Amino acid sequence: MEPPGRAALEARLIAAVEALVGANPAARFGIAVSGGPDSMALLYLAACVFPGRVSAVTLDHGLRAESAAEAAMVGRWCADHDIDHSILTPDAPVAGNVQAWARGQRYARIEAWRADHDIDWIMTAHHADDQLETMVMRLNRGSGVGGLAGVRVRAGRVIRPLLGVRKAALLALAEAEGLPHVHDPSNADPRYDRASIRSVLAGADWLNAEASARSAAALAEAEDALEWSVADFAARHVRVEGGGYALNRTDLPREYLRRLVLLMLERAAPDAWPPRGDSLDRAIAAAAKGEQASLGAWLLKGGAAWTLLPAPPRR
């Protein structure tokens, strides 16, 4: 099947953005551009359909010798097309998992840039193939509804209007329009889980990435519905009690109990890491039998009402 052309992609971008943030003719958009074909295609499309309302931003992580030249390449293209472009750098040294550090830096620095430049929304070029890869990675880790919802189409001021578009369509547009672009070698580095999964999925022609993106969107809506109902249950049935919290209704499906216990833990210790799924399930099973179980520094006790209280100090 031939990938959609420029006109079709422009129409899809307009429709997606209007569905996400409305049709505000004064809204300004910042495009996160790495220099890859996906983000260059998004920048090109956005500049075509929202003329005069688009700026671009590139975060040079400094992890590769070529990254500064790639950021400069984006800057030259933007200058040639009268588009404001900023190059940002990290404000903290690499720490822990490199990819997680890079992602955290990218979103934090770009959000600060957005606020400083009075930009309404940041667009990223995540596409249907990215979504499929994310879903497979999370399926392999045993994720629930929230994890399998994959990359969210909107998170705060970040929108991802191309999640229903195939990567091949964006690459074809970049080549057809002569857009300068580079290919990050880390995207094919088998040391990274995503790159390994991408390599395997490339040979699975029977998988439909666009259909998977629709499934992820449906799961995201289901997750939103669950979060809404959990908030309602919590407002009616979670109370402060004895230095902790109590849940006075426990005749609920396990998924609700899991989320309500996590909510109590988050309120009790907002800076603590949430418990692993298996330890949380064991604690819920114990509480359902009227027993008690530890969740880090907290003790979940069953009974007519479940209580979450600080665990006594160890002897």
Backbone as CSV, one residue per row, in Angstrom:
resi,resn,N_x,N_y,N_z,CA_x,CA_y,CA_z,C_x,C_y,C_z
1,MET,0.843,-1.190,0.000,0.000,0.000,0.000,0.882,1.246,0.000
2,GLU,0.549,2.203,-0.846,1.297,3.447,-0.917,1.053,4.276,0.343
3,PRO,2.113,4.877,0.919,1.903,5.730,2.092,1.133,6.982,1.710
4,PRO,0.394,7.579,2.652,-0.362,8.789,2.342,0.576,9.921,1.947
5,GLY,0.119,10.755,1.029,0.925,11.875,0.572,0.818,13.076,1.482
6,ARG,1.436,14.174,1.037,1.499,15.373,1.860,0.115,15.886,2.229
7,ALA,-0.786,15.979,1.261,-2.110,16.541,1.536,-2.857,15.717,2.579
8,ALA,-2.769,14.384,2.456,-3.452,13.508,3.413,-2.843,13.654,4.801
9,LEU,-1.512,13.764,4.869,-0.855,13.912,6.164,-1.185,15.263,6.800
10,GLU,-1.260,16.305,5.980,-1.646,17.610,6.506,-3.056,17.548,7.098
11,ALA,-3.962,16.906,6.384,-5.338,16.804,6.872,-5.399,16.018,8.172
12,ARG,-4.602,14.945,8.261,-4.602,14.135,9.485,-4.019,14.918,10.651
13,LEU,-3.001,15.728,10.386,-2.409,16.527,11.461,-3.408,17.556,11.971
14,ILE,-4.076,18.251,11.063,-5.071,19.246,11.478,-6.164,18.598,12.316
15,ALA,-6.682,17.468,11.842,-7.762,16.787,12.555,-7.309,16.325,13.937
16,ALA,-6.097,15.779,14.024,-5.598,15.278,15.300,-5.387,16.415,16.291
17,VAL,-4.801,17.514,15.832,-4.550,18.640,16.727,-5.862,19.250,17.201
18,GLU,-6.823,19.411,16.310,-8.112,19.980,16.713,-8.827,19.064,17.698
19,ALA,-8.715,17.747,17.515,-9.338,16.813,18.448,-8.679,16.891,19.827
20,LEU,-7.395,17.184,19.852,-6.657,17.211,21.117,-6.792,18.526,21.861
21,VAL,-6.687,19.646,21.145,-6.616,20.935,21.839,-7.600,21.964,21.299
22,GLY,-8.451,21.575,20.370,-9.404,22.511,19.818,-8.830,23.297,18.648
23,ALA,-9.704,24.052,17.997,-9.311,24.805,16.802,-9.088,26.269,17.161
24,ASN,-8.070,26.521,17.968,-7.757,27.884,18.388,-6.813,28.514,17.362
25,PRO,-7.270,29.518,16.609,-6.425,30.097,15.555,-5.236,30.884,16.084
26,ALA,-5.200,31.131,17.403,-4.077,31.877,17.980,-3.076,30.969,18.680
27,ALA,-3.371,29.667,18.766,-2.480,28.756,19.494,-1.121,28.678,18.813
28,ARG,-0.074,28.651,19.634,1.288,28.536,19.127,1.839,27.167,19.492
29,PHE,2.621,26.605,18.573,3.118,25.244,18.739,4.643,25.206,18.705
30,GLY,5.194,24.449,19.626,6.622,24.184,19.613,6.836,22.751,19.158
31,ILE,7.699,22.556,18.182,7.945,21.222,17.634,9.282,20.721,18.165
32,ALA,9.265,19.593,18.857,10.502,18.980,19.343,11.149,18.237,18.174
33,VAL,12.317,18.694,17.762,12.951,18.177,16.541,14.348,17.642,16.875
34,SER,14.543,16.372,16.630,15.855,15.757,16.859,16.743,15.839,15.627
35,GLY,16.105,15.966,14.462,16.825,15.900,13.200,16.584,14.605,12.457
36,GLY,15.855,13.682,13.084,15.465,12.448,12.409,14.355,12.719,11.409
37,PRO,14.076,11.758,10.525,13.054,11.987,9.501,11.659,12.189,10.085
38,ASP,11.352,11.545,11.205,10.020,11.674,11.798,9.771,13.109,12.266
39,SER,10.717,13.638,13.063,10.504,14.985,13.605,10.644,16.058,12.534
40,MET,11.502,15.827,11.537,11.592,16.802,10.447,10.303,16.818,9.632
41,ALA,9.701,15.659,9.436,8.423,15.599,8.719,7.332,16.320,9.504
42,LEU,7.304,16.126,10.830,6.315,16.820,11.649,6.528,18.322,11.581
43,LEU,7.780,18.771,11.687,8.068,20.199,11.604,7.589,20.771,10.275
44,TYR,7.870,20.078,9.192,7.461,20.528,7.869,5.932,20.627,7.777
45,LEU,5.235,19.580,8.208,3.775,19.568,8.142,3.175,20.680,8.996
46,ALA,3.682,20.824,10.223,3.139,21.843,11.120,3.362,23.243,10.561
47,ALA,4.535,23.478,9.963,4.806,24.785,9.367,3.874,25.066,8.198
48,CYS,3.484,24.015,7.480,2.573,24.191,6.339,1.154,24.512,6.794
49,VAL,0.674,23.827,7.820,-0.740,23.977,8.193,-0.965,25.015,9.287
50,PHE,0.093,25.380,10.016,-0.027,26.425,11.047,1.028,27.513,10.790
51,PRO,1.023,28.145,9.625,2.071,29.105,9.278,2.130,30.271,10.261
52,GLY,3.365,30.624,10.635,3.560,31.736,11.551,3.292,31.403,13.007
53,ARG,2.907,30.175,13.290,2.554,29.798,14.669,3.427,28.669,15.195
54,VAL,4.535,28.417,14.523,5.373,27.264,14.845,6.788,27.710,15.174
55,SER,7.325,27.165,16.250,8.741,27.293,16.595,9.300,25.884,16.763
56,ALA,10.601,25.761,16.674,11.234,24.451,16.813,12.257,24.487,17.927
57,VAL,12.451,23.338,18.554,13.429,23.233,19.628,14.148,21.892,19.520
58,THR,15.454,21.908,19.709,16.268,20.698,19.667,17.081,20.627,20.949
59,LEU,17.019,19.489,21.617,17.856,19.276,22.794,19.063,18.442,22.379
60,ASP,20.224,19.050,22.465,21.470,18.344,22.167,21.986,17.729,23.459
61,HIS,21.771,16.411,23.605,22.188,15.730,24.831,23.703,15.637,24.959
62,GLY,24.418,15.800,23.851,25.866,15.695,23.892,26.374,14.284,24.074
63,LEU,25.542,13.297,23.740,25.927,11.897,23.936,26.686,11.332,22.739
64,ARG,26.598,12.028,21.597,27.309,11.573,20.396,28.067,12.741,19.787
65,ALA,29.190,12.450,19.161,30.016,13.512,18.574,29.255,14.277,17.496
66,GLU,28.307,13.606,16.840,27.594,14.221,15.714,26.409,15.091,16.140
67,SER,26.040,15.036,17.411,24.776,15.656,17.814,24.760,17.169,17.613
68,ALA,25.872,17.846,17.855,25.890,19.304,17.675,25.680,19.676,16.215
69,ALA,26.301,18.921,15.316,26.129,19.192,13.887,24.699,18.908,13.452
70,GLU,24.079,17.896,14.035,22.690,17.564,13.689,21.743,18.669,14.148
71,ALA,21.980,19.195,15.353,21.161,20.305,15.840,21.344,21.533,14.952
72,ALA,22.588,21.781,14.525,22.851,22.917,13.636,22.159,22.733,12.287
73,MET,22.081,21.486,11.797,21.380,21.194,10.544,19.915,21.611,10.646
74,VAL,19.278,21.259,11.779,17.884,21.658,11.985,17.781,23.178,11.994
75,GLY,18.729,23.819,12.677,18.717,25.276,12.750,18.816,25.932,11.384
76,ARG,19.666,25.388,10.512,19.801,25.974,9.159,18.504,25.840,8.378
77,TRP,17.863,24.681,8.468,16.610,24.495,7.736,15.564,25.477,8.258
78,CYS,15.504,25.632,9.566,14.525,26.554,10.146,14.812,27.995,9.701
79,ALA,16.081,28.376,9.686,16.438,29.734,9.254,16.021,29.968,7.815
80,ASP,16.198,28.970,6.968,15.817,29.082,5.560,14.310,29.207,5.380
81,HIS,13.548,28.738,6.371,12.087,28.756,6.256,11.442,29.707,7.268
82,ASP,12.248,30.621,7.811,11.750,31.677,8.707,11.010,31.095,9.910
83,ILE,11.596,30.060,10.509,11.035,29.417,11.699,12.021,29.595,12.842
84,ASP,11.548,30.108,13.962,12.408,30.270,15.128,12.869,28.905,15.630
85,HIS,14.150,28.784,15.948,14.706,27.506,16.409,15.638,27.748,17.583
86,SER,15.493,26.923,18.614,16.361,27.000,19.787,17.068,25.670,19.986
87,ILE,18.324,25.733,20.390,19.079,24.533,20.751,19.324,24.573,22.253
88,LEU,18.879,23.536,22.938,19.040,23.426,24.381,20.080,22.357,24.710
89,THR,20.636,22.437,25.903,21.554,21.416,26.390,21.100,20.979,27.776
90,PRO,21.505,19.805,28.216,21.104,19.330,29.553,21.603,20.258,30.651
91,ASP,20.874,20.274,31.771,21.317,21.085,32.904,21.809,20.217,34.053
92,ALA,22.021,18.920,33.782,22.542,17.999,34.795,23.350,16.919,34.093
93,PRO,24.382,16.394,34.746,25.197,15.342,34.121,24.435,14.033,34.008
94,VAL,24.919,13.167,33.136,24.299,11.852,32.964,24.309,11.097,34.281
95,ALA,23.168,10.486,34.614,23.064,9.709,35.851,22.117,8.549,35.631
96,GLY,22.481,7.380,36.153,21.614,6.215,36.069,21.451,5.725,34.643
97,ASN,20.246,5.246,34.328,19.938,4.758,32.998,20.024,5.916,31.997
98,VAL,20.857,5.754,30.973,21.121,6.855,30.044,19.851,7.274,29.310
99,GLN,19.090,6.288,28.831,17.889,6.634,28.073,16.861,7.331,28.957
100,ALA,16.722,6.865,30.208,15.785,7.510,31.122,16.244,8.927,31.449
101,TRP,17.564,9.100,31.652,18.103,10.438,31.906,17.832,11.361,30.721
102,ALA,18.093,10.865,29.508,17.897,11.682,28.312,16.434,12.080,28.155
103,ARG,15.533,11.133,28.399,14.105,11.429,28.276,13.684,12.467,29.311
104,GLY,14.144,12.306,30.553,13.793,13.260,31.596,14.311,14.655,31.287
105,GLN,15.553,14.737,30.816,16.124,16.024,30.440,15.339,16.665,29.299
106,ARG,14.994,15.830,28.325,14.300,16.353,27.145,12.987,17.021,27.538
107,TYR,12.170,16.325,28.316,10.860,16.887,28.631,10.958,18.060,29.606
108,ALA,11.878,17.993,30.568,12.002,19.088,31.530,12.531,20.352,30.864
109,ARG,13.568,20.213,30.060,14.160,21.392,29.430,13.220,21.997,28.384
110,ILE,12.530,21.133,27.637,11.618,21.656,26.617,10.402,22.310,27.256
111,GLU,9.938,21.792,28.378,8.811,22.431,29.063,9.207,23.819,29.557
112,ALA,10.413,23.953,30.099,10.873,25.272,30.545,10.971,26.226,29.352
113,TRP,11.467,25.723,28.233,11.552,26.537,27.007,10.165,26.974,26.553
114,ARG,9.203,26.050,26.602,7.832,26.369,26.192,7.277,27.530,27.021
115,ALA,7.438,27.425,28.330,6.908,28.465,29.200,7.595,29.804,28.951
116,ASP,8.906,29.788,28.752,9.657,31.026,28.519,9.277,31.706,27.210
117,HIS,8.836,30.902,26.220,8.540,31.455,24.898,7.031,31.608,24.642
118,ASP,6.229,31.503,25.680,4.768,31.683,25.551,4.177,30.782,24.460
119,ILE,4.628,29.550,24.436,4.113,28.573,23.481,3.042,27.739,24.168
120,ASP,1.978,27.469,23.458,0.840,26.779,24.076,1.041,25.276,24.170
121,TRP,1.546,24.673,23.106,1.634,23.216,23.058,2.948,22.772,22.432
122,ILE,3.478,21.686,22.955,4.644,21.034,22.368,4.161,19.814,21.593
123,MET,4.615,19.686,20.353,4.317,18.483,19.560,5.564,17.609,19.471
124,THR,5.377,16.313,19.624,6.461,15.368,19.353,6.016,14.449,18.223
125,ALA,6.988,13.814,17.587,6.712,13.041,16.364,6.532,11.548,16.622
126,HIS,6.114,11.169,17.828,5.825,9.757,18.069,4.759,9.279,17.081
127,HIS,4.975,8.088,16.533,4.086,7.582,15.486,3.575,6.181,15.830
128,ALA,2.832,5.588,14.911,2.182,4.302,15.180,3.187,3.193,15.449
129,ASP,4.334,3.212,14.781,5.342,2.175,15.016,5.947,2.311,16.409
130,ASP,6.155,3.553,16.868,6.605,3.773,18.240,5.600,3.195,19.227
131,GLN,4.323,3.423,18.946,3.283,2.941,19.844,3.275,1.424,19.927
132,LEU,3.403,0.766,18.788,3.426,-0.700,18.777,4.626,-1.219,19.561
133,GLU,5.783,-0.619,19.360,6.982,-1.043,20.094,6.780,-0.894,21.600
134,THR,6.189,0.227,22.002,5.954,0.472,23.423,5.005,-0.565,24.005
135,MET,3.937,-0.878,23.281,2.976,-1.859,23.764,3.621,-3.236,23.918
136,VAL,4.445,-3.633,22.953,5.101,-4.945,23.035,6.084,-4.975,24.202
137,MET,6.858,-3.902,24.388,7.786,-3.830,25.512,7.043,-3.986,26.833
138,ARG,5.933,-3.299,26.972,5.199,-3.337,28.235,4.446,-4.651,28.412
139,LEU,3.976,-5.227,27.324,3.360,-6.549,27.403,4.381,-7.560,27.911
140,ASN,5.604,-7.421,27.447,6.676,-8.335,27.849,7.059,-8.157,29.316
141,ARG,6.713,-7.015,29.889,7.005,-6.744,31.301,5.803,-7.023,32.208
142,GLY,4.710,-7.512,31.628,3.541,-7.826,32.431,2.724,-6.627,32.852
143,SER,2.709,-5.573,32.046,1.981,-4.350,32.407,0.472,-4.567,32.388
144,GLY,-0.228,-3.719,33.140,-1.678,-3.727,33.143,-2.246,-2.748,32.134
145,VAL,-3.495,-2.349,32.371,-4.193,-1.489,31.417,-3.422,-0.195,31.165
146,GLY,-2.967,0.444,32.238,-2.280,1.717,32.084,-1.015,1.605,31.255
147,GLY,-0.223,0.552,31.513,1.005,0.373,30.751,0.745,0.045,29.304
148,LEU,-0.246,-0.802,29.054,-0.547,-1.208,27.683,-1.211,-0.099,26.877
149,ALA,-1.637,0.961,27.553,-2.147,2.132,26.823,-1.025,2.813,26.057
150,GLY,0.218,2.464,26.379,1.350,2.929,25.596,1.628,4.407,25.762
151,VAL,2.113,5.006,24.689,2.435,6.431,24.684,1.132,7.218,24.656
152,ARG,0.974,8.125,25.601,-0.269,8.890,25.663,-0.298,9.977,24.588
153,VAL,-1.462,10.157,24.000,-1.600,11.140,22.931,-1.462,12.561,23.468
154,ARG,-1.713,12.732,24.754,-1.539,14.045,25.380,-1.071,13.836,26.809
155,ALA,-0.055,14.587,27.203,0.451,14.548,28.573,0.835,15.968,28.966
156,GLY,0.029,16.584,29.796,0.270,17.979,30.139,0.164,18.852,28.904
157,ARG,1.227,19.577,28.576,1.247,20.453,27.410,1.908,19.797,26.198
158,VAL,2.165,18.505,26.292,2.762,17.764,25.182,1.672,16.997,24.450
159,ILE,1.613,17.153,23.133,0.658,16.400,22.327,1.422,15.606,21.274
160,ARG,0.854,14.464,20.907,1.497,13.567,19.943,0.478,13.244,18.841
161,PRO,0.327,14.159,17.890,-0.757,14.028,16.902,-0.506,13.004,15.811
162,LEU,0.670,12.389,15.760,0.983,11.445,14.683,0.931,9.987,15.136
163,LEU,0.342,9.696,16.290,0.352,8.327,16.790,-0.413,7.357,15.893
164,GLY,-1.246,7.861,15.017,-1.954,6.993,14.083,-1.293,6.897,12.719
165,VAL,-0.100,7.483,12.572,0.593,7.536,11.274,1.802,6.611,11.306
166,ARG,2.024,5.867,10.209,3.164,4.961,10.141,4.471,5.722,9.911
167,LYS,5.534,5.175,10.441,6.858,5.761,10.247,7.203,5.849,8.761
168,ALA,6.827,4.829,7.996,7.143,4.811,6.568,6.555,6.018,5.857
169,ALA,5.387,6.469,6.281,4.761,7.637,5.653,5.562,8.899,5.937
170,LEU,6.082,9.010,7.145,6.870,10.188,7.500,8.209,10.191,6.779
171,LEU,8.829,9.020,6.672,10.092,8.917,5.945,9.886,9.241,4.468
172,ALA,8.792,8.736,3.901,8.505,9.012,2.489,8.306,10.506,2.259
173,LEU,7.637,11.186,3.185,7.431,12.622,3.056,8.766,13.360,3.142
174,ALA,9.600,12.979,4.108,10.899,13.635,4.258,11.730,13.512,2.988
175,GLU,11.685,12.340,2.382,12.462,12.136,1.159,11.845,12.860,-0.024
176,ALA,10.513,12.824,-0.129,9.847,13.473,-1.256,10.035,14.989,-1.235
177,GLU,10.068,15.566,-0.022,10.196,17.027,0.097,11.650,17.468,0.254
178,GLY,12.574,16.521,0.209,13.989,16.868,0.319,14.367,17.432,1.673
179,LEU,13.718,16.959,2.726,14.013,17.476,4.059,15.328,16.872,4.560
180,PRO,16.239,17.676,5.050,17.472,17.106,5.600,17.146,16.302,6.848
181,HIS,17.783,15.171,7.009,17.528,14.363,8.193,18.681,13.400,8.421
182,VAL,18.760,12.917,9.638,19.814,11.977,10.017,19.155,10.786,10.695
183,HIS,19.913,9.698,10.789,19.431,8.494,11.463,20.323,8.232,12.670
184,ASP,19.738,8.270,13.854,20.470,8.044,15.098,20.850,6.567,15.190
185,PRO,22.146,6.234,15.255,22.537,4.824,15.303,22.028,4.082,16.532
186,SER,21.716,4.802,17.606,21.213,4.131,18.804,19.854,3.492,18.561
187,ASN,19.139,3.968,17.527,17.833,3.380,17.216,17.944,1.949,16.711
188,ALA,19.136,1.549,16.308,19.345,0.180,15.835,20.341,-0.571,16.715
189,ASP,20.652,-0.031,17.880,21.629,-0.647,18.779,20.955,-1.759,19.578
190,PRO,21.331,-3.022,19.365,20.649,-4.134,20.031,20.833,-4.156,21.545
191,ARG,21.701,-3.302,22.075,21.846,-3.238,23.534,20.611,-2.642,24.190
192,TYR,19.810,-1.928,23.419,18.600,-1.315,23.953,17.392,-2.183,23.626
193,ASP,16.512,-2.361,24.619,15.333,-3.209,24.436,14.493,-2.756,23.249
194,ARG,14.279,-1.448,23.155,13.406,-0.956,22.087,13.992,-1.272,20.716
195,ALA,15.311,-1.123,20.571,15.932,-1.400,19.280,15.801,-2.876,18.920
196,SER,15.942,-3.755,19.909,15.799,-5.193,19.654,14.379,-5.523,19.217
197,ILE,13.414,-4.938,19.911,12.012,-5.181,19.552,11.710,-4.604,18.177
198,ARG,12.263,-3.437,17.888,12.047,-2.817,16.576,12.551,-3.728,15.464
199,SER,13.701,-4.350,15.680,14.270,-5.243,14.673,13.368,-6.439,14.424
200,VAL,12.825,-7.006,15.492,11.933,-8.167,15.349,10.628,-7.771,14.670
201,LEU,10.058,-6.641,15.089,8.776,-6.207,14.524,8.893,-5.860,13.047
202,ALA,10.079,-5.451,12.630,10.267,-5.096,11.220,9.980,-6.275,10.303
203,GLY,10.163,-7.489,10.802,9.894,-8.665,9.985,8.515,-9.267,10.189
204,ALA,7.712,-8.648,11.041,6.366,-9.166,11.326,5.344,-8.391,10.506
205,ASP,5.269,-8.692,9.217,4.372,-7.951,8.321,2.902,-8.116,8.675
206,TRP,2.590,-9.186,9.405,1.187,-9.450,9.753,0.693,-8.532,10.874
207,LEU,1.610,-7.829,11.564,1.187,-6.901,12.600,0.788,-5.567,11.980
208,ASN,-0.352,-5.053,12.393,-0.866,-3.786,11.875,-0.625,-2.699,12.921
209,ALA,0.388,-1.860,12.689,0.740,-0.831,13.674,-0.380,0.179,13.870
210,GLU,-1.092,0.522,12.805,-2.170,1.495,12.946,-3.309,0.926,13.788
211,ALA,-3.622,-0.364,13.603,-4.652,-0.996,14.429,-4.194,-1.065,15.881
212,SER,-2.905,-1.345,16.088,-2.374,-1.373,17.446,-2.490,-0.003,18.102
213,ALA,-2.261,1.050,17.326,-2.398,2.407,17.862,-3.839,2.676,18.286
214,ARG,-4.795,2.161,17.517,-6.201,2.328,17.916,-6.494,1.560,19.200
215,SER,-5.905,0.374,19.339,-6.080,-0.396,20.574,-5.487,0.352,21.760
216,ALA,-4.302,0.938,21.566,-3.674,1.706,22.645,-4.556,2.881,23.052
217,ALA,-5.169,3.541,22.068,-6.063,4.658,22.374,-7.276,4.183,23.169
218,ALA,-7.808,3.022,22.822,-8.954,2.473,23.564,-8.547,2.122,24.992
219,LEU,-7.354,1.558,25.157,-6.866,1.238,26.493,-6.630,2.506,27.310
220,ALA,-6.160,3.554,26.662,-5.960,4.823,27.362,-7.295,5.366,27.868
221,GLU,-8.347,5.229,27.058,-9.673,5.677,27.498,-10.171,4.822,28.659
222,ALA,-9.896,3.512,28.606,-10.285,2.631,29.713,-9.532,3.013,30.983
223,GLU,-8.242,3.340,30.839,-7.448,3.767,31.994,-8.004,5.058,32.584
224,ASP,-8.389,5.998,31.728,-8.973,7.247,32.216,-10.268,6.973,32.982
225,ALA,-11.076,6.048,32.465,-12.330,5.711,33.140,-12.064,5.071,34.498
226,LEU,-11.068,4.187,34.563,-10.713,3.570,35.839,-10.230,4.618,36.835
227,GLU,-9.380,5.531,36.375,-8.876,6.568,37.274,-10.016,7.446,37.794
228,TRP,-10.969,7.745,36.926,-12.120,8.562,37.338,-12.931,7.845,38.419
229,SER,-13.207,6.555,38.211,-14.020,5.832,39.186,-13.254,5.576,40.476
230,VAL,-11.935,5.369,40.394,-11.135,5.199,41.607,-11.158,6.483,42.434
231,ALA,-11.057,7.630,41.774,-11.127,8.902,42.496,-12.471,9.048,43.196
232,ASP,-13.542,8.590,42.533,-14.870,8.660,43.136,-14.972,7.732,44.343
233,PHE,-14.482,6.493,44.204,-14.484,5.554,45.332,-13.655,6.110,46.491
234,ALA,-12.499,6.670,46.168,-11.622,7.187,47.214,-12.288,8.321,47.978
235,ALA,-12.984,9.204,47.267,-13.651,10.323,47.927,-14.696,9.838,48.911
236,ARG,-15.307,8.684,48.604,-16.382,8.176,49.460,-15.933,7.150,50.499
237,HIS,-14.814,6.491,50.253,-14.492,5.344,51.113,-13.090,5.329,51.698
238,VAL,-12.240,6.297,51.383,-10.902,6.362,51.983,-10.891,7.506,52.991
239,ARG,-10.463,7.185,54.216,-10.436,8.173,55.283,-9.087,8.165,55.992
240,VAL,-8.699,9.332,56.502,-7.514,9.419,57.351,-7.822,8.720,58.665
241,GLU,-6.855,7.911,59.142,-7.091,7.189,60.396,-5.766,6.809,61.044
242,GLY,-5.574,7.241,62.294,-4.453,6.800,63.113,-3.084,6.942,62.486
243,GLY,-2.795,8.059,61.865,-1.492,8.242,61.236,-1.373,7.573,59.883
244,GLY,-2.477,7.043,59.401,-2.481,6.403,58.090,-3.833,6.582,57.424
245,TYR,-4.284,5.539,56.741,-5.545,5.624,56.009,-6.353,4.350,56.187
246,ALA,-7.671,4.480,56.013,-8.568,3.326,56.088,-9.449,3.294,54.854
247,LEU,-9.702,2.088,54.373,-10.611,1.861,53.250,-11.809,1.098,53.798
248,ASN,-12.987,1.730,53.822,-14.138,1.109,54.480,-15.062,0.358,53.537
249,ARG,-14.635,0.178,52.284,-15.391,-0.690,51.377,-14.395,-1.552,50.613
250,THR,-14.536,-2.857,50.784,-13.562,-3.771,50.167,-14.229,-4.850,49.311
251,ASP,-15.533,-4.730,49.067,-16.220,-5.698,48.198,-16.134,-5.217,46.742
252,LEU,-14.927,-5.023,46.300,-14.679,-4.452,44.985,-13.800,-5.394,44.173
253,PRO,-13.842,-5.300,42.850,-12.923,-6.101,42.035,-11.476,-5.824,42.423
254,ARG,-10.623,-6.821,42.217,-9.231,-6.721,42.644,-8.536,-5.481,42.065
255,GLU,-8.829,-5.136,40.818,-8.150,-3.994,40.217,-8.475,-2.703,40.969
256,TYR,-9.713,-2.564,41.427,-10.053,-1.386,42.221,-9.324,-1.402,43.556
257,LEU,-9.283,-2.565,44.208,-8.575,-2.651,45.482,-7.100,-2.320,45.308
258,ARG,-6.514,-2.833,44.238,-5.100,-2.557,43.962,-4.868,-1.048,43.824
259,ARG,-5.709,-0.401,43.064,-5.539,1.034,42.828,-5.834,1.863,44.074
260,LEU,-6.800,1.436,44.873,-7.116,2.183,46.090,-6.011,2.044,47.127
261,VAL,-5.425,0.863,47.240,-4.298,0.697,48.165,-3.112,1.541,47.693
262,LEU,-2.854,1.546,46.398,-1.776,2.380,45.866,-2.056,3.860,46.124
263,LEU,-3.305,4.250,45.999,-3.666,5.643,46.270,-3.381,5.989,47.736
264,MET,-3.745,5.072,48.651,-3.473,5.328,50.069,-1.970,5.421,50.315
265,LEU,-1.195,4.537,49.690,0.256,4.576,49.840,0.834,5.884,49.312
266,GLU,0.315,6.334,48.179,0.816,7.579,47.603,0.519,8.763,48.508
267,ARG,-0.666,8.763,49.105,-1.000,9.850,50.018,-0.165,9.783,51.288
268,ALA,0.091,8.561,51.756,0.847,8.393,52.998,2.325,8.711,52.819
269,ALA,2.881,8.306,51.683,4.316,8.495,51.436,4.523,8.875,49.981
270,PRO,4.255,10.112,49.615,4.294,10.519,48.199,5.658,10.384,47.543
271,ASP,6.726,10.357,48.331,8.065,10.269,47.746,8.608,8.847,47.688
272,ALA,7.854,7.886,48.203,8.330,6.499,48.230,8.058,5.812,46.905
273,TRP,8.907,4.842,46.570,8.672,4.051,45.369,7.444,3.180,45.580
274,PRO,6.552,3.046,44.596,5.405,2.142,44.754,5.879,0.697,44.825
275,PRO,5.141,-0.160,45.509,5.557,-1.560,45.621,5.450,-2.278,44.286
276,ARG,6.237,-3.334,44.136,6.136,-4.168,42.942,4.781,-4.848,42.892
277,GLY,4.355,-5.196,41.685,3.027,-5.778,41.517,2.806,-7.040,42.317
278,ASP,3.826,-7.929,42.383,3.627,-9.179,43.099,3.502,-8.957,44.602
279,SER,4.292,-8.013,45.172,4.186,-7.752,46.609,2.851,-7.085,46.938
280,LEU,2.380,-6.228,46.050,1.076,-5.600,46.263,-0.029,-6.641,46.202
281,ASP,0.035,-7.556,45.256,-0.987,-8.601,45.141,-1.001,-9.504,46.367
282,ARG,0.198,-9.826,46.903,0.251,-10.662,48.102,-0.368,-9.936,49.300
283,ALA,-0.120,-8.638,49.401,-0.685,-7.869,50.506,-2.206,-7.800,50.408
284,ILE,-2.706,-7.622,49.196,-4.161,-7.552,49.005,-4.794,-8.905,49.319
285,ALA,-4.145,-9.997,48.900,-4.665,-11.333,49.200,-4.695,-11.571,50.708
286,ALA,-3.672,-11.115,51.419,-3.650,-11.278,52.874,-4.757,-10.462,53.529
287,ALA,-4.921,-9.191,53.091,-5.962,-8.344,53.666,-7.348,-8.923,53.420
288,ALA,-7.541,-9.541,52.248,-8.846,-10.137,51.922,-9.184,-11.283,52.866
289,LYS,-8.171,-11.900,53.466,-8.385,-12.988,54.425,-8.364,-12.485,55.867
290,GLY,-8.344,-11.167,56.030,-8.332,-10.599,57.366,-6.955,-10.578,57.999
291,GLU,-5.929,-10.812,57.218,-4.566,-10.840,57.734,-3.865,-9.516,57.448
292,GLN,-2.576,-9.468,57.684,-1.824,-8.243,57.440,-0.556,-8.559,56.668
293,ALA,-0.024,-7.532,55.994,1.190,-7.703,55.196,1.910,-6.370,55.115
294,SER,3.224,-6.439,55.008,4.043,-5.231,54.920,4.113,-4.734,53.485
295,LEU,4.082,-3.421,53.346,4.323,-2.757,52.067,5.363,-1.685,52.332
296,GLY,6.622,-2.085,52.281,7.691,-1.160,52.630,7.606,-0.782,54.084
297,ALA,7.511,0.503,54.328,7.450,1.001,55.706,6.026,1.068,56.239
298,TRP,5.093,0.447,55.532,3.689,0.502,55.914,3.123,-0.900,56.081
299,LEU,2.052,-0.994,56.876,1.414,-2.274,57.158,-0.042,-2.205,56.721
300,LEU,-0.427,-3.106,55.822,-1.822,-3.192,55.379,-2.515,-4.279,56.191
301,LYS,-3.564,-3.900,56.907,-4.307,-4.838,57.743,-5.714,-5.024,57.190
302,GLY,-6.156,-6.310,57.103,-7.499,-6.607,56.645,-8.502,-6.514,57.784
303,GLY,-9.746,-6.862,57.477,-10.819,-6.787,58.462,-12.045,-6.164,57.841
304,ALA,-12.959,-5.683,58.690,-14.160,-5.033,58.168,-13.782,-3.831,57.306
305,ALA,-12.754,-3.138,57.725,-12.146,-2.077,56.910,-10.655,-2.366,56.832
306,TRP,-10.049,-2.004,55.734,-8.613,-2.189,55.589,-7.916,-0.915,56.049
307,THR,-6.843,-1.088,56.832,-6.100,0.066,57.281,-4.662,-0.008,56.788
308,LEU,-4.114,1.153,56.495,-2.710,1.281,56.099,-2.051,2.183,57.127
309,LEU,-1.186,1.569,57.968,-0.571,2.288,59.072,0.943,2.103,59.031
310,PRO,1.694,3.024,59.632,3.150,2.835,59.675,3.494,1.497,60.330
311,ALA,4.403,0.769,59.720,4.823,-0.508,60.302,5.612,-0.249,61.573
312,PRO,5.430,-1.096,62.613,6.200,-0.911,63.846,7.687,-1.089,63.575
313,PRO,8.549,-0.412,64.322,9.995,-0.559,64.108,10.433,-1.985,64.343
314,ARG,11.391,-2.424,63.545,11.909,-3.777,63.694,12.790,-3.858,64.938
315,ARG,12.716,-5.006,65.594,13.532,-5.203,66.800,14.904,-5.720,66.421
